[in-house]
């Protein structure tokens, strides 16, 4: 029996329940449907179990091959499952994926309701004025275009920006499935879930479109990249939603704050606090710097959007640490020691906000 007061996923599950109820209430109040934001990949009730199974298979088969080679794979697989894949571990994986996905779907739908709830309220002009003030009368996007050019830099930054859509769920899956310290998966899943929720709050607090949608003429000289293709897709979907909010289109345009920045910064801080090796930590910070450049270069965000995104990322990883029982983790593990020699015993519950019980896994 799970003690909910000491379970590292208690906060994440409660958060997902609250945001799901909020989305259901908004849908009923506005008379708008709840849509699967990535429906082209198939129904979520089929897709989510498949994701779980895929990550588990990827976690089991390499271990089995490492133990016995390719000669006795079936026997080795059964042994790995018996020894390492308890029902408790599976419960943690499912809890992490479900809470993450529930918050994500709710976030996407609440974001889609934004032009209905905050109809006609936009702060793009003020945000652009702030950008000019911060860059001494210049447009920061133009400064980057002039400094980096419109050729190779555009394609590199476009790849960086779009790759985020794949890297985040893959990184979450890796920590949930392959991590032996179960509280780390709970910490990361809670952190990402908080990013979605706080991001939705920021959208309603200060609605903006972003430079590329408020002043598209400023970005016409950029080459056709995956980033510009994504912008065109969002524009078409947004126009379709405004034409018929009850149709099949989902609205996805919002500037303040930048969740690309918030999520990637949260990942960087998370990697640093758990003591990932230096290569991963440095690579993540370099990736963050390129993401920040991409958000301004392509006009996805204003400067203040990125600053607000950074604040959301920091808050999410800090609250996630407390909620999953990992507060002070950086003090308990020195940087560069990943995986830690002493990890949380999965047979012991973790108290939210308290130091977890540790046992040797060496």
C-alpha positions in Angstrom: 0.0 0.0 0.0 1.4 3.4 -1.0 1.7 6.0 1.7 0.6 9.1 -0.3 2.2 11.4 2.3 5.6 9.9 1.6 5.3 8.9 -2.1 7.6 11.0 -4.4 4.8 11.3 -7.0 2.1 12.6 -4.7 2.6 16.3 -5.7 2.9 15.5 -9.4 -0.3 13.4 -9.3 -2.2 16.0 -7.4 -1.0 18.7 -9.7 -2.1 16.7 -12.8 -5.5 16.1 -11.2 -6.0 19.8 -10.4 -4.9 21.0 -13.9 -7.1 18.4 -15.5 -10.1 19.5 -13.5 -9.3 23.1 -14.4 -9.2 22.1 -18.1 -12.5 20.2 -17.9 -14.1 23.2 -16.2 -12.8 25.6 -18.8 -14.0 23.3 -21.6 -17.5 23.1 -20.1 -17.7 26.8 -19.3 -16.5 27.9 -22.8 -18.3 25.2 -24.6 -15.1 24.1 -26.3 -13.8 20.5 -26.8 -10.8 19.0 -25.2 -8.4 18.0 -28.0 -5.5 15.7 -28.2 -2.8 18.1 -29.3 -0.8 15.5 -31.1 -3.7 13.5 -32.4 -1.9 12.7 -35.7 0.2 10.2 -33.8 -2.9 8.2 -32.8 -5.3 8.3 -29.8 -3.6 9.0 -26.5 -5.1 5.9 -24.9 -3.2 3.8 -27.4 -0.1 6.0 -27.7 0.7 6.3 -24.0 0.8 2.5 -23.2 3.0 2.0 -26.4 5.4 4.6 -25.1 5.6 2.9 -21.8 6.2 -0.5 -23.4 8.8 0.8 -25.7 10.9 2.4 -23.0 10.6 -0.7 -20.8 11.8 -2.9 -23.7 14.7 -0.6 -24.4 15.5 -0.8 -20.7 15.4 -4.6 -20.5 16.8 -6.0 -23.7 20.3 -4.3 -23.7 20.7 -5.4 -20.0 19.8 -9.0 -21.0 22.3 -9.0 -23.9 25.0 -7.5 -21.8 24.6 -10.3 -19.2 24.5 -13.4 -21.5 25.2 -12.2 -25.0 22.9 -13.2 -27.9 22.7 -16.9 -27.2 20.2 -17.0 -24.3 18.2 -13.8 -24.7 14.8 -15.2 -23.7 16.1 -16.7 -20.5 18.2 -13.6 -19.7 15.2 -11.3 -20.4 13.0 -13.3 -17.9 15.8 -13.1 -15.3 16.2 -9.3 -15.7 12.4 -8.8 -15.4 12.3 -11.0 -12.3 15.3 -9.3 -10.6 14.9 -5.7 -11.6 11.3 -4.9 -12.7 9.1 -4.9 -9.6 5.5 -3.8 -9.7 6.6 -0.8 -7.6 9.1 0.3 -10.3 6.5 -0.1 -13.0 4.0 1.9 -10.9 6.5 4.7 -10.6 7.1 4.7 -14.4 3.4 4.9 -15.2 2.8 7.6 -12.6 5.6 9.7 -14.1 4.4 9.4 -17.6 0.7 9.8 -16.8 1.2 12.9 -14.6 3.5 14.4 -17.3 1.2 13.7 -20.1 -1.9 14.9 -18.3 -0.3 18.2 -17.5 1.0 18.5 -21.0 -2.4 17.9 -22.7 -4.1 20.2 -20.2 -1.5 22.9 -20.8 -2.0 22.6 -24.6 -5.8 22.9 -24.3 -5.7 25.8 -21.9 -3.2 27.5 -24.2 -5.7 26.9 -27.0 -8.5 28.6 -25.1 -6.4 31.8 -24.7 -7.8 33.8 -27.6 -11.3 33.1 -26.4 -10.7 34.0 -22.7 -8.4 36.9 -23.4 -9.9 38.1 -26.6 -8.3 41.3 -28.0 -5.9 41.6 -25.1 -2.3 41.6 -26.3 0.9 43.2 -25.0 3.2 42.8 -28.0 3.7 46.5 -28.6 4.8 47.1 -25.0 7.1 44.1 -25.2 8.7 45.3 -28.4 9.2 48.7 -26.8 10.9 46.9 -23.9 13.2 45.0 -26.3 14.2 48.3 -28.0 14.9 49.8 -24.5 17.1 46.9 -23.5 19.1 46.9 -26.7 19.5 50.7 -26.8 17.0 51.4 -29.6 17.6 48.3 -31.7 15.6 45.2 -32.5 17.3 42.2 -30.9 16.3 39.9 -33.8 17.8 42.3 -36.3 21.0 42.4 -34.3 21.3 38.6 -34.4 20.5 38.5 -38.1 23.3 41.0 -38.8 25.8 39.3 -36.5 25.1 35.6 -37.4 23.9 36.0 -40.9 20.9 34.4 -42.7 22.5 31.3 -44.0 24.1 28.5 -42.0 23.1 30.0 -38.6 19.4 29.9 -39.6 19.5 26.2 -40.3 21.5 25.3 -37.2 19.3 27.3 -34.9 16.2 25.9 -36.6 17.4 22.4 -35.9 18.1 23.2 -32.3 14.7 24.8 -31.8 12.7 21.9 -33.3 14.8 19.2 -31.8 13.5 20.2 -28.4 10.2 18.6 -29.3 11.9 15.1 -29.4 14.6 15.5 -26.7 12.4 16.3 -23.8 10.2 13.2 -23.8 13.2 11.0 -24.6 15.1 12.5 -21.7 12.1 12.0 -19.4 11.7 8.4 -20.5 15.4 7.7 -19.9 15.2 8.9 -16.3 11.9 7.1 -15.6 12.9 3.7 -17.0 16.6 3.4 -16.7 17.2 5.3 -13.5 17.7 3.1 -10.4 17.1 6.0 -8.1 13.3 6.2 -8.5 13.0 9.6 -6.8 15.1 11.2 -9.6 12.4 10.2 -12.2 9.8 11.7 -9.9 11.8 14.9 -9.6 12.2 15.3 -13.4 8.6 14.4 -14.2 7.4 16.9 -11.5 9.7 19.5 -12.9 8.4 19.2 -16.4 4.8 19.1 -15.3 5.3 22.3 -13.3 6.7 23.9 -16.4 3.5 23.2 -18.4 1.3 24.5 -15.6 3.3 27.7 -14.8 3.7 28.3 -18.5 -0.1 28.3 -19.0 -0.5 30.7 -16.1 2.1 33.1 -17.7 0.2 33.0 -21.0 -3.0 34.3 -19.4 -1.1 36.8 -17.2 0.5 38.6 -20.1 -0.9 37.5 -23.5 1.4 38.1 -26.5 1.9 36.6 -29.9 5.6 36.9 -30.3 7.5 39.1 -32.8 7.2 36.6 -35.7 3.4 36.7 -35.5 3.0 40.3 -34.4 5.4 41.6 -37.1 6.0 38.8 -39.6 7.4 41.3 -42.2 10.5 41.6 -40.0 11.5 38.0 -40.7 10.7 37.6 -44.4 14.4 37.6 -45.3 15.2 34.5 -43.3 15.5 31.2 -45.3 12.8 28.6 -45.3 13.7 26.2 -42.4 12.0 23.8 -40.1 11.4 26.6 -37.7 9.6 28.8 -40.3 7.6 25.8 -41.4 6.5 25.3 -37.8 5.5 28.9 -37.6 3.4 28.6 -40.7 1.8 25.5 -39.3 0.9 27.3 -36.1 -0.4 30.3 -38.0 -2.7 28.1 -40.1 -3.9 26.2 -37.0 -4.5 29.5 -35.2 -6.5 31.0 -38.1 -8.5 27.8 -38.3 -9.3 27.9 -34.6 -10.4 31.5 -34.7 -12.6 30.8 -37.6 -14.3 27.9 -35.8 -13.2 27.3 -32.1 -15.3 24.2 -31.9 -13.6 22.6 -34.9 -10.6 20.3 -35.1 -7.8 23.0 -34.9 -5.9 23.7 -31.8 -4.4 27.2 -31.1 -0.8 27.2 -30.2 0.6 30.8 -30.4 1.8 32.4 -27.2 4.9 34.4 -26.4 5.2 35.1 -22.7 6.8 33.1 -21.3 9.2 31.0 -23.3 8.7 27.3 -22.3 11.6 26.3 -24.6 13.9 28.3 -22.3 12.1 27.2 -19.1 12.2 23.5 -19.8 15.8 23.4 -21.1 17.0 25.5 -18.2 15.2 23.2 -15.8 16.9 20.2 -17.4 20.3 22.0 -17.1 19.8 22.7 -13.4 18.5 19.2 -12.8 21.5 17.6 -14.5 23.8 19.8 -12.4 22.1 19.0 -9.1 22.1 15.3 -9.5 25.7 15.2 -10.6 25.6 14.1 -14.2 29.0 13.9 -15.9 30.7 17.0 -17.2 30.0 16.3 -20.9 26.2 16.1 -20.4 26.2 19.2 -18.2 28.3 21.3 -20.6 26.3 20.0 -23.6 23.0 20.9 -22.0 24.2 24.5 -21.2 25.5 25.0 -24.7 22.1 23.7 -26.0 20.3 26.2 -23.8 22.4 29.0 -25.1 21.5 28.0 -28.7 17.8 27.7 -27.8 17.9 31.3 -26.3 19.4 32.6 -29.5 16.9 30.7 -31.7 13.9 32.1 -29.8 15.1 35.7 -30.6 16.5 35.0 -34.0 13.3 33.5 -35.4 11.0 35.9 -33.5 9.4 33.3 -31.3 9.9 35.4 -28.2 10.8 38.8 -26.8 13.7 39.2 -24.4 11.4 39.4 -21.4 9.8 36.1 -22.5 13.2 34.3 -22.1 13.8 35.9 -18.8 10.4 34.8 -17.5 11.0 31.4 -18.9 14.3 31.1 -17.0 12.4 32.1 -13.8 9.8 29.4 -14.5 12.5 26.8 -15.1 14.3 27.6 -11.9 11.1 27.5 -9.8 10.0 24.3 -11.4 13.2 22.4 -10.7 13.4 23.8 -7.1 9.7 23.0 -6.3 10.2 19.6 -7.9 13.1 18.8 -5.7 11.2 19.6 -2.6 8.0 17.7 -3.7 9.9 14.5 -4.6 12.1 14.5 -1.5 15.3 15.7 -3.2 15.8 19.1 -1.6 19.5 19.6 -0.9 20.4 16.9 -3.5 23.4 18.9 -4.7 24.9 18.8 -1.2 24.5 15.0 -1.0 26.2 14.1 -4.3 29.3 15.6 -5.7 29.2 16.7 -9.3 30.4 14.2 -11.8 29.3 11.1 -9.9 26.6 9.7 -12.0 25.0 7.3 -11.4 25.6 7.9 -7.6 27.1 5.1 -5.7 24.5 5.5 -3.0 21.0 5.8 -4.4 17.5 5.7 -2.9 16.4 2.2 -2.0 13.2 1.7 -4.1 11.7 -0.4 -1.3 11.7 2.7 0.9 9.2 5.6 0.4 10.4 9.1 0.1 8.9 12.0 2.0 8.1 15.1 0.0 10.4 17.9 1.2 12.5 15.6 3.4 15.8 13.9 2.9 15.3 10.4 1.3 16.4 7.2 2.8 19.6 5.9 1.0 21.2 2.5 0.7 24.2 1.2 -1.1 23.7 0.0 -4.6 27.3 -0.7 -5.4 
